[in-house]
């Protein structure tokens, strides 16, 4: 995670909106945030943490966090934090507002996370920073932003908490496979139980049972074939008799049907004749009848329409005459409308004149009051100007007595730096005394060995060589005595006639005699052991002396280093005194400087107070001046407006045509207005009535003419229709005579039957076809059966025999099918059983493997093992820097419980608890761990750069330690590391090239400046 930009407003001491652009700072690799105590340095880190996680180190929800975080002079707080993670740009915003009715009621109102896509901020569907960064708040403040007072937290964490932290940061939960193994184990057990349950249903499925069913199938198939042959013979005989029976029954049925059709044939012939007659009459007379009906219907409709139009025409004509009479009545009023409208216009002008007269009176009153107010303001200005002049003279009197602020700041900084250097000189002197004491103590330890430090190695070497030579002689003598002892044993065992075990001879003429040498062997052996002890003792002394000399060398090097630092401090003091260039102050009398600074501060406050009074008086003067201008401008506007209204009255008076202004001057405005409104209403009524009547006249005249034309056209059409009816009747009489009908009633009787001609003809045709077909069928069957007879008893006997064999054949076939199905079922089930047995073996084998894996991953043991490896690597990386920071005196290691311990090389490399470290040493080891952790996180996330913030801790370091820490931090630039430091240590501020300065203003709150 790399910070890009932070905007804060109304948070803690930040009253005004402040924006930090981290890009220039992070490009430098190492940057600082400096300021005095309480200026708001740590609030920057809290703003970042709160923007991401909604959590802060100093406050929780029970502390009324929102109220206590908000600046007491602000009513809103806002945080906006832009950052890059894994090459993606994100933004987190949070704000909260104060309840306007209840000062201490402050609640967060919104939190939103965004991602930049195509240069647009797209809101995310969550506000969980852990999903983006991959760290919880607890681990975020251990690895990226380390709050004030929390730098040692990782060092002092318990084993369980540290393991959990390592799991989250390095994603070690991927090695926690216990749940996966448990799930697999449960699934495997379930499958085993299921398989065993399924196999219980296959206990009777065997090869023997399948072979038995196959033998049974052969027997059933043989029975089936024999029955099938007999069934086929019976079936052929039965089919012949069945066909003969069917033919005789069909012949009898057809004869009965033919008799019925023969009786219906006379009716069909009569229907055919009647249908042909209806068809002829319908074709000739129906069109004429339809035409006559159509003409009669139209005549009736036209006559009704004629009656309606005659009534409408009479009513329209009556309305037209009434409209003309009304127009004649209103015409005189309309002719006089022009003069009435002129009078209406004059009354409108008179109303305006009455209104202007009233406004002129009001303006005269306001002008009088305005003149009085202008005089009052001018008097106030004179008094205010006199007070401003008096205060200015008082300031000029105080200015020569004050000292310049820059001079006071420079001299104050000189005295502050002098105190710091003096304190460092005192501390360095104490360190020199301590180092000398350590060297003296080391020399006292050497005196116990009574050696010359310059030649002790050569002396011990000569002593060891002498001891080795004596030991060698004793070993040779010891070996000779052992040989002599063995020869003595052989000699005692030699007898004449027995072969010698050494040379094989049977004769032994000169057997040697030997005395007992066991005591001598024991004595030599004890001397050799004594020499070995002396050699070990000498080597141990050499080791102890070398350790003491190494410590002495380290103490002497440290003494020289501390002496160099002291010499440099003395030079700094001399140089600092030479830089004192202010003659009005004594470099040896800081109290005099403080008295003069206090005196100058008092004068400055008096001047500032007077300036504030001058400023207030000037603001009041300018405000009165502005008011005076407004009043004068208003008076001028009143006079100008009064003149305009007088001029308008004169203009309106000259525009009057019929009425006289003097007749209305003394009347009230409402009275004249009522006359004017009545005249307007009367004029509008006359004009509107006249226009309405004209419009009605224009609308009614063409409508009346149109209605009269329609009545005439209807009379003509009715005459034409009556002529067409006469022609139709003549045609009808001609058709009656042509086709031999006496009167219309004969045609009417035929058409009254309403025969469906097509349907009836189709019915007659179908009857004729059925009659002929049936007749031919009877003839064919009689010809076919003339040589045959049918015996019903014989047929019934054969049919019964056929049904019996049908049942027997079906039973035999069912037995065969059942046997085949059973064999197929058994073979299929046997294959299933084999597959289940195979799966059972695999699951049992898998169960054994899962038991082994369960023991391996039980209780997160494997995760703890992996965590310990990561932790030891982290410890090794941290020691590279920690060893150097402590001048090779201390290093860090893990004990068997995975807890941190310190190796103290000044005390023979013995271990001790990290809790015994001083504040400065604890800061050094914590910084080394933080850097190592940052490297590991970077390697895990594969990020190009890595960033973390340190809040305080440098104040616990001496000057040389600060230099070592600074060199360590500067070297991180080459490793693509970005480190931010928050501190008030001036030495660091001078060394860091890019930094922010936090200054707290009493009125504006904390302000941020880039140095």
Protein Blocks (a to p, Z undefined) as FASTA:
>chain_A
ZZfbdcdehiajlmbacdddfklmmmnopacddddehilpmmmmmmmmmmmnopafkbcf
klommlmmpcfkbcbdcddddddeehiacdddddddddfklmklccdfbdcddddeehia
cddfbdcfklmnopafklmmmmmmccehilmmmmmpcfklmmmmmmmmnopmmmmmklmm
mmmmmmmmmmmmmmmmmmmmmmmpcfklmmmmmmmmmmmmmmmmmmmmmmmmmmmmmmmm
mmmmmmmmmmmmmmmmmmmmmmmmmmmmmmmmmmmmmmmmmmmmmmmmmmmmmmmmmmmm
mmmmmmmmmmmmmmmmmmmmmmmmmmmmmmmmmmmmmmmmmmmmmmmmmmmmmmmmmmmm
mmmmmmmmmmmmmmmmmmmmmmmmmmmmmmmmmmmmmmmmpccfklmmmmmmmmmmmmmm
mmmmmmmmmmmmmmmmmmmmmmmmmmmnopafklmmmmmmmmmmmmmmmmmmmmmmmmmm
mmmmmmmmmmmmpcehiacfklopabdfbacddddfklmmmmmmmmmmmmmmmmmmmmmm
mmmmmmmmmmmmmmmmmmmmmmmmmmmmmmmmmmmmmmpcbfkbcfklmklmmmmmmmmm
mmmmmmmmmmmmmmmmmmmmmmmmmmmmmmmmmmmmmmmmmmmmmmmmmmmmmmpmkbcf
klmmmpcfklmmmmmmmmmmmmmmmmmmmmmmmmmmmmmmmmmmmmmmmmmmmmmmmmmm
mmmmmmmmmmmmmmmmmnopablmlmmmmmmnopafklmmmmmmmmmmmmmmmmmmmmmm
mmmmmmgccdfklmmmmmmmmmmmmmmmmmmmmmmmmmmmmmmmmmmmmmmmmmmmmmmm
mmmmmmmmmmmmmmmmgghlmmmmmmmmmmmmmmmmmmmmmmmmnoomaccdddfkopac
dddfkngoiacdfklpcfklmmmmmmmmmmmmmmmmmmmnopabdcdddeehilmpcfkl
mmmmmmmmmmmmmnopacddddfbfklmmmpmbdcdddddfklopadddZZ
